[in-house]
């Protein structure tokens, strides 16, 4: 007779040294091998969507910046796109190019931060310190252009708040020139090091089929060979006028594995791509206004008359971010819903983790660049058991809860 094997349950998170985000994993292991995984969210739900309906259209932009500290540009800008869609606001051409510049600077800062965190997860802290040094120059440039390093306050419905003058362009070019050298060094350190290759090759594989089936987004899905990018699929801002293509790992290696190593490749190549996109924008930057309506009282007065729905989609550093708004001729949003890219990349964690070793959990978890603060929404539990509700009942519960909170 064959003796039955004993498996064990291991909880990891929501607070754990190996996790940079509050998420709770429940693993079933056989020896060192993961044979089952369950994921529990909901530890940092902050009711931002509800709070946004209590502010006017300008105030809510600053609230949207705080959905995620790393994506503090793409969230308010996606919200602005949604409002512009609902109100049929035509954004000036110059503003569209400036929006690309700020979006790609955020992508660079985010990807470099991720590279450092990923290196830290496998014990390579020298690379972590290197990425911090490189990222500082990017944040300095962002501060030079917007006045802030993280929450930039550059977004405006109908355009942007600040222009890029001719006097600013030389410093941008100088920073990008130095950044190119630093990224080449970072690429050599991360992609040619035998330790990183041994830790990341064939680790946390997400096949192309699973990436499509589970609706993965951003660098996570492109690293599996899926050519999906909102900037190219449904161009917004000035992306439709720029020359670039999807970044997949075979661009560099000629093959696709869909593992952690391929996710490193995609992000590093996208940093180079972002530099090129910024340079294209500066070269083609048209003259003109930077905002459709510069007077905020006039803008607010016009938005108070709008009735309708709108959506805003952007390719955030982690993938597609989606904002939905509903306007009802009032001083604030009637409804505001956000789907962050991490939400779409939660389920792909499961095939990445199954069959892997316990020691690989930190780098696999980090490989999608998770942000739980901008993902968490709400879970309905009754008698300690999750309960499914239909759309009508969920809508009614939402109305009742909102009315109670308004009392």
C-alpha positions in Angstrom: 0.0 0.0 0.0 1.1 3.5 -0.7 1.2 5.7 2.4 -0.8 8.9 2.1 1.2 12.2 2.2 0.5 14.8 4.8 0.0 18.4 3.6 0.3 21.5 5.8 -1.4 24.9 5.8 0.7 28.0 5.9 -0.8 31.5 6.2 1.4 34.4 4.9 0.2 38.0 5.5 -1.4 40.4 5.6 1.6 41.6 7.7 4.8 39.8 6.7 8.4 40.9 6.1 8.3 39.4 2.6 5.2 41.3 1.5 5.2 45.0 0.7 1.4 45.1 0.5 -1.3 43.9 2.9 -2.6 40.7 1.4 -3.3 37.4 3.0 -2.3 34.2 1.3 -3.3 30.7 2.5 -1.0 28.1 1.1 -1.3 24.3 1.2 2.1 22.7 0.9 3.5 19.3 0.4 7.0 19.4 1.7 8.4 22.6 0.1 6.0 22.5 -2.9 2.8 24.7 -3.1 -0.1 22.6 -4.1 -3.0 25.0 -3.4 -3.4 28.7 -2.7 -6.2 31.0 -1.6 -6.0 34.8 -1.5 -7.9 37.1 0.9 -8.1 40.9 0.3 -9.8 43.8 2.0 -7.4 45.0 4.6 -7.0 48.6 3.4 -10.4 49.6 2.1 -10.8 53.4 2.5 -14.1 54.3 1.0 -12.5 56.7 -1.4 -15.2 56.3 -4.1 -17.9 57.3 -1.6 -15.8 60.2 -0.3 -15.4 61.4 -3.9 -19.1 61.9 -4.3 -19.0 64.5 -1.5 -16.5 66.8 -3.2 -16.7 69.0 -6.3 -15.1 68.1 -9.6 -11.8 69.8 -8.8 -11.5 68.6 -5.2 -12.0 65.0 -6.2 -9.0 65.1 -8.5 -6.8 65.5 -5.4 -8.6 62.6 -3.7 -8.0 60.4 -6.7 -4.2 61.1 -6.5 -4.3 59.4 -3.1 -5.8 56.1 -4.4 -2.2 55.0 -5.0 1.0 56.9 -4.2 2.9 55.3 -7.1 0.1 55.9 -9.6 -0.7 59.4 -8.3 -1.0 60.7 -11.9 -2.8 58.0 -13.8 -5.7 57.8 -11.3 -6.7 61.5 -11.3 -6.0 61.6 -15.1 -8.3 58.6 -15.7 -10.9 60.4 -13.7 -10.4 63.5 -15.8 -10.8 61.4 -18.9 -14.1 60.0 -17.7 -15.5 63.5 -16.8 -14.3 64.8 -20.2 -16.0 61.9 -21.9 -19.3 62.6 -20.1 -19.1 66.4 -20.6 -17.8 66.2 -24.2 -14.8 68.4 -23.4 -12.2 68.9 -26.1 -8.7 68.9 -24.8 -6.1 71.2 -26.5 -3.5 69.4 -28.6 -0.6 70.7 -26.6 -2.1 69.4 -23.4 -2.4 66.0 -24.9 1.3 65.8 -25.5 2.1 67.2 -22.0 -0.1 64.5 -20.5 2.0 61.8 -22.3 5.2 63.3 -20.8 3.9 63.2 -17.2 2.4 59.7 -17.7 5.6 58.3 -19.0 7.7 59.9 -16.3 5.4 58.1 -13.8 5.9 54.8 -15.6 9.7 55.2 -15.4 9.6 56.0 -11.7 7.2 53.1 -11.0 9.2 50.5 -13.0 12.5 51.4 -11.5 11.0 51.3 -8.0 9.6 47.8 -8.8 13.0 46.6 -10.0 14.5 47.6 -6.7 11.8 45.9 -4.6 12.1 42.8 -6.8 15.8 42.6 -6.2 15.3 43.1 -2.5 12.9 40.1 -2.4 15.6 37.8 -3.6 18.2 39.3 -1.2 20.0 41.5 -3.8 19.9 44.8 -1.9 22.8 46.3 -3.8 20.5 46.6 -6.8 17.8 48.1 -4.5 20.2 50.9 -3.6 21.1 51.4 -7.2 17.5 51.7 -8.3 16.9 54.2 -5.5 19.7 56.4 -6.8 18.4 56.2 -10.4 14.8 56.9 -9.4 15.8 60.0 -7.4 16.8 61.8 -10.7 13.4 61.0 -12.1 11.6 62.3 -9.1 13.8 65.4 -9.1 12.7 66.0 -12.7 9.0 65.4 -11.8 9.4 68.0 -9.0 11.0 70.4 -11.5 8.0 70.1 -13.9 5.1 69.9 -11.4 6.3 71.3 -8.1 5.9 67.9 -6.3 7.6 64.5 -6.3 4.8 62.1 -5.6 1.3 63.7 -5.5 1.9 66.0 -8.4 -1.2 68.1 -8.6 -0.8 68.5 -12.4 -4.1 67.1 -13.5 -6.9 69.4 -14.7 -10.2 68.5 -16.3 -9.7 69.6 -19.9 -5.9 69.7 -19.8 -3.0 70.1 -17.4 -2.2 72.8 -14.8 1.4 73.6 -15.8 3.1 74.1 -19.1 6.6 72.9 -20.1 8.5 76.0 -21.3 11.4 76.1 -23.7 13.7 76.9 -20.7 12.7 73.6 -19.1 13.5 71.4 -22.2 17.3 71.3 -21.8 17.1 70.0 -18.3 14.6 67.3 -19.3 16.9 66.2 -22.1 19.9 66.2 -19.8 18.1 64.0 -17.2 16.9 61.6 -19.9 20.4 61.3 -21.4 21.8 60.4 -18.0 18.9 58.1 -17.3 19.6 56.1 -20.5 23.1 55.3 -19.2 21.8 54.3 -15.8 19.1 52.1 -17.3 21.7 50.3 -19.4 23.7 49.7 -16.3 20.6 48.5 -14.4 19.7 46.2 -17.3 23.1 44.6 -17.3 23.1 44.1 -13.5 19.6 42.5 -13.5 19.5 40.5 -16.7 23.1 39.3 -16.9 23.6 38.3 -13.3 23.7 34.5 -12.9 22.1 34.7 -9.4 19.0 36.6 -10.7 18.8 34.2 -13.7 18.8 31.2 -11.4 16.2 32.7 -9.1 13.8 34.1 -11.7 14.0 31.8 -14.8 11.2 29.3 -14.9 9.8 30.8 -11.7 6.2 31.9 -11.4 5.3 31.1 -15.0 2.1 32.5 -16.4 1.3 31.0 -19.8 -0.1 33.1 -22.6 -3.3 31.0 -22.4 -3.7 31.7 -18.6 -2.9 35.4 -19.1 -5.7 35.6 -21.7 -8.2 33.5 -19.7 -7.6 35.3 -16.4 -7.6 38.8 -18.1 -4.1 39.8 -16.8 -3.0 43.3 -17.7 0.1 45.5 -18.1 3.6 44.1 -18.0 2.3 41.0 -16.3 0.4 39.9 -19.4 2.9 41.3 -21.9 5.6 39.2 -20.3 3.5 36.2 -21.2 3.5 37.2 -24.9 0.1 38.9 -24.9 0.2 42.1 -27.1 -2.1 44.2 -25.0 -1.6 47.9 -24.2 -4.3 50.6 -23.9 -1.9 53.2 -25.4 -1.9 51.2 -28.6 -5.2 49.4 -28.5 -7.4 52.5 -27.9 -5.0 55.4 -28.0 -5.6 58.4 -25.7 -3.7 61.7 -25.2 -1.2 62.0 -28.1 -0.2 58.3 -28.1 -1.9 57.8 -31.5 0.6 60.2 -33.0 3.8 58.6 -31.5 5.9 55.8 -32.9 6.1 52.8 -30.6 5.1 49.1 -30.3 4.1 46.5 -27.7 7.0 45.4 -25.4 7.2 41.6 -25.0 10.2 39.6 -23.8 10.9 38.1 -27.2 11.9 41.6 -28.4 15.2 41.1 -26.4 15.5 37.3 -26.1 13.6 36.0 -29.1 11.4 33.8 -26.9 8.7 34.0 -24.2 8.6 32.0 -21.0 6.1 34.1 -19.0 8.2 33.8 -15.8 9.5 36.4 -13.3 12.6 37.0 -15.5 10.5 37.9 -18.5 8.6 40.4 -16.3 11.9 42.0 -15.4 12.7 42.3 -19.1 9.4 43.9 -20.0 9.7 46.6 -17.3 13.3 47.5 -18.1 12.5 47.7 -21.8 9.4 49.8 -21.1 11.6 52.3 -19.2 13.7 52.8 -22.4 10.5 53.1 -24.4 9.1 55.7 -22.1 12.3 57.8 -22.5 11.8 57.6 -26.2 8.2 58.6 -26.0 9.0 61.7 -23.9 11.7 62.7 -26.4 9.2 62.3 -29.3 6.7 64.5 -27.4 9.3 67.3 -26.8 10.3 67.2 -30.5 6.7 67.4 -31.7 5.2 69.5 -29.0 2.7 71.8 -30.7 1.9 75.4 -29.6 -1.4 76.4 -28.0 -3.3 76.3 -24.8 -2.8 73.7 -22.1 -6.3 73.6 -20.7 -9.8 73.9 -22.3 -11.2 76.2 -19.6 -8.6 78.0 -17.4 -11.1 79.5 -15.1 -12.1 77.0 -12.5 -15.4 78.7 -11.4 -16.5 78.7 -15.1 -15.5 75.0 -15.4 -17.4 74.0 -12.3 -20.4 75.9 -13.4 -20.5 74.1 -16.7 -20.0 70.7 -15.2 -22.9 71.3 -12.8 -25.2 71.3 -15.9 -23.9 68.0 -17.3 -26.0 64.8 -17.2 -24.5 61.5 -18.5 -21.9 58.8 -18.0 -18.2 58.6 -18.9 -15.3 56.3 -18.7 -11.6 56.9 -18.5 -9.0 54.2 -19.5 -5.2 54.5 -19.2 -2.3 52.2 -19.4 -0.9 52.7 -15.8 2.5 51.3 -14.9 0.9 48.1 -13.6 -1.7 47.9 -16.5 -5.1 49.2 -17.5 -6.8 51.5 -14.9 -10.5 52.1 -15.5 -12.6 54.9 -14.0 -16.4 55.2 -14.4 -18.4 58.3 -13.5 -22.0 59.3 -13.6 -23.0 63.0 -13.6 -26.5 64.2 -12.8 -26.5 68.0 -13.2 -25.1 68.4 -9.6 -22.1 70.0 -7.9 -20.4 66.6 -7.5 -20.2 63.1 -9.0 -23.3 61.0 -8.5 -21.3 57.8 -8.9 -17.6 57.0 -9.2 -16.1 53.5 -9.6 -12.5 52.6 -10.0 -10.9 49.3 -11.2 -7.2 49.3 -10.6 -4.8 47.0 -12.6 -3.9 44.9 -9.6 -7.5 43.7 -9.4 -7.1 42.1 -12.8 -3.8 40.5 -11.8 -4.9 38.9 -8.6 -6.2 35.6 -10.1 -3.1 35.2 -12.3 -1.2 34.8 -9.0 -2.7 31.4 -8.6 -1.2 29.6 -11.6 2.1 31.5 -11.0 2.3 30.1 -7.4 1.1 26.5 -7.9 3.9 24.0 -8.1 6.5 26.5 -6.9 8.7 26.4 -3.8 7.9 28.3 -0.6 11.1 30.3 -1.0 9.8 31.7 -4.3 6.6 33.2 -2.8 8.1 36.7 -2.2 9.4 37.3 -5.7 6.4 35.7 -7.4 4.0 37.9 -5.3 6.1 41.0 -6.1 6.4 40.2 -9.8 3.0 41.6 -10.7 3.9 44.8 -8.8 0.8 44.6 -6.6 -0.9 47.6 -5.1 -3.7 46.6 -2.6 -4.6 50.1 -1.5 -6.0 50.9 -5.0 -7.5 47.5 -5.4 -9.5 46.9 -2.2 -13.2 47.7 -2.4 -15.8 45.7 -0.3 -16.7 42.1 0.6 -20.1 40.9 1.8 -20.0 38.2 4.5 -22.9 36.8 6.4 -22.5 34.2 9.3 -18.8 33.9 8.4 -19.7 32.8 4.9 -19.3 34.8 1.7 -22.7 35.4 0.1 -23.5 36.2 -3.6 -26.0 38.8 -4.4 -27.5 39.8 -7.7 -27.0 43.2 -9.3 -30.3 44.6 -8.2 -29.8 43.6 -4.6 -26.3 45.0 -4.5 -27.5 48.3 -5.9 -30.2 48.5 -3.2 -27.7 47.7 -0.5 -25.4 50.4 -1.8 -28.2 53.0 -1.7 -29.2 52.0 1.8 -25.6 52.2 3.1 -25.0 55.6 1.5 -28.1 57.0 3.0 -27.1 55.8 6.5 -23.6 57.4 6.1 -25.2 60.7 5.1 -27.3 60.9 8.2 
